[in-house]
Each structure stands twice: as structure tokens, then as C-alpha cells.
Amino acid sequence: MKLTILGCYAATPRTLTNPTSQVLDIKNRLFLIDCGEGTQVQLRKNKIKFSKINHIFISHLHGDHLYGLIGTISTFSLLGRTTDLHIYGPKGIKELILIQLKLTESWTTYSLFFHELESNQSEVIFEDKKVIVKTIPLKHRVYTNGYLFQEKPDERKLDVEAVQRYNIHVAYYQKIKNGGDITLDDGTVIENEKLTFDPPPAKSYAFCSDTVYNEEIIPIIQNTDILYHESTFLESEARLAEKTLHSTAKEAASIALKANVKQLILGHYSTRYDGLEPFKKEAEEVFPNVLLADDGVSFEF
């Protein structure tokens, strides 16, 4: 997996900071997560090909997570896109986008598919042979979801020396890689573990956008490899976080600890602060493995 942070600051774009947007590259699939104002520019700066983005996930209908979407959709058309584009987000996102396309007479050159969400329970919203995506219901001022991206396990790796030793025909190789046992001509059963190596562990990434501290998400993100959790405020502004239904860095770390994730990435910082190190320091008092998101930063895991 590779995660590229296009923007990770709250509220409005500034000269050197951008609102929320990121790209997750997982098994050669690019998923755009949130699309704040300026996303197109950030995609270009980070040399991410527009044509490889076929799925966009919007957490909620607040401007700093959404206002870049109509421009991105329009630019895809200007670039001559013909591939389908799937957009996942709260109910109302279809109406919001289509009215803009209608009034500007800017119909797309490709098919747009909207997958509107309104359930307050975690649900599978995308699945193919390699990846599965589930919602993470969050608590904010409007209906909001985070997203859990999970790799599906790779097929097992063939132990060539072992299959040759047992004189197993090549026709059975795919069955073996799929996890099947093999029965020899004399009736002997060769267990799959003797013919293969374990594949690399499947990885997972949880994106938790705007939310008040919410332990209800812990069972959904339990044991996730990487957790991105909003940390709009420091603990000194905890009362403001509670009032606006946001989280502090310390609260994000507490969720990471209780969910037993391997790595925490902080983001969605309020622009009232002069630097990011206080967020990391505060979180590390609770959870040791903390990274700071920042515009243009990539993480590989």
C-alpha cells in the first residue's frame, strides 16, 4: 500500500496548506478519499494520473472534504475520459453534483455512478478480487463515514522444489496456489502446507475523517495496520473539540491504542496552531507509533 496525502488541514485552504484529500494505492488500484478544494492541483503536483482513479470516496458533505469534487469531475471530461467513475458518499451527493453539471451544461464524457450511503451500520460498499471496502460510521455534525480498505489475501506461493519432489503435474499448480491439497496416484494426500509458502500478510487501512471521540468504531478497525484519525485540536482545546464534534490528538491516540492498530497517522489539523509537532508529542503520551500527515507526504506500508 501507498498513501499519498494531498491535503490534511481543517476548514479553508491556505497558501501552503490544503483541505482533506488523499490517494490510496492498494494492489495497483487508486482510490481517491475525500476531495477538498485544490485536489486537482495536488494530484498534479504529486504526479498521480487522473485516469487511474476510478473510485472516489467522500466522507461527508462539508466543503473542506467535497468542494474539489465538481472540478475534478469536470477536468476528467476535459481530458477526454471515457472510463466509468464511481462516487461513494452520503445521500444527497448525486443531487449536489448533477445540479452543478446541469446548470453549467457540462455533462461528462464518461458514465458517472453514484453510490449513496445512509446506513448507520458498517457495510461493504465495494469489493473485487483484490480489495474490499467497508464504511466506518462516525459521529459529526452531519452524516459521516470513514472507510476501511482491506487487501484480500494473495494466493499461496508455490514451493517448486516440493511439487517436483512429489512429481506433481503442472496442471495442479493453480489448485495448489489456491490452497488445495493434492492426492497422489497411490492415494497419498499431500497437505497444501507442504507444497506452498505463506503469502505476505494482507494489509488494511482505516480512514477516520471528522468525528468526535467515538469508541463504537473500535470493533470495526480492530487490529488494522494503519489508522488515519482526525486530530483537529490539541487537548488544550478539548472543550472546543467536543462542541464541534471533532477529536484531539490524545483522543485519536486513545482510539488507536484500544483498537490495537499498528500505526497511527494524525491529520485534519486546525490552522490555529503554528506547527504539528505538539500533535505528535501529545499523541505519543498515549500511543507510541505516531506519524504526522502533511500535504505532499507519502507513506508506504
Buried (B, 14 or more C-beta within 10 A) or exposed (E): BEBBBBBBBBBBBEEEBBBBBBBBBBBEBBBBBBBBBBBBBBBEEBEBEBEEBBBBBBBBBBEBBBBBBBBBBBBBBEEEBEEEBBBBBBEEBBEBBEEBBEEEEEEBEBEBEBBEBEEEEBEEBBEEEBBBBBBBBBBBEEBBBBBBBBBEEBEBEBBEEBBEEEEBEEEBBEEBBEEBEBEEEEEEEBEBEEBBEEEEEBBBBBBBBBBBBBEEBBEBBEEBBBBBBBBBBBBEBBEBBBEBBBBBBBBBBBBBBBBEBBBBBBBBBBEEBEEBEBBBEBBBEBBEBBBBBBBEBEBEE
